[in-house]
Amino acid sequence: QVQLVESGGGSVEAGGSLRLSCAASRYTHSSYCMGWFRQAPGKVREGVAAIPTGGGSTNYADSVKGRFTISQDNAKNTLYLQMNSLKPEDTARYYCAAADWGGNWCSRLESHFSYWGQGTQVTVSS
């Protein structure tokens, strides 16, 4: 069982930046997938970015490529999402997720992730 706690959300003006953090209780495997998802009111949850903890390729949604960066600090069991050039359409609740499997590449499909944090709100004003 992995417990995830997000932090770092808040309100920012368009063009601004935020960094989200996700503290994991423990890593149960040497390499597994972690990701960031978001859900805006009235919309389905969207996979924003994913990364294999053991190293490999990152996977971004087209809507955030070039603006968001997913990274990890294995020594701290922490996942990050650096968000730059934020837009009002980035407004959503952001969730950290972890899978029971890993590899050199991770999908952004919600069904592939077993553990979820409570989420942190990001609001971008125009």
ABEGO torsion letter per residue (X at the ends): XBBBBBBGBEBBBBGBBBBBBBBBABBABABBBBBBBBBBBGBBBBBABBBBAAEEBBBBBAAABGABBBBBBAAAGBBBBBBBGBBAAABBBBBBBBBABBEABBBABAAABABBBAEBBBBBBX
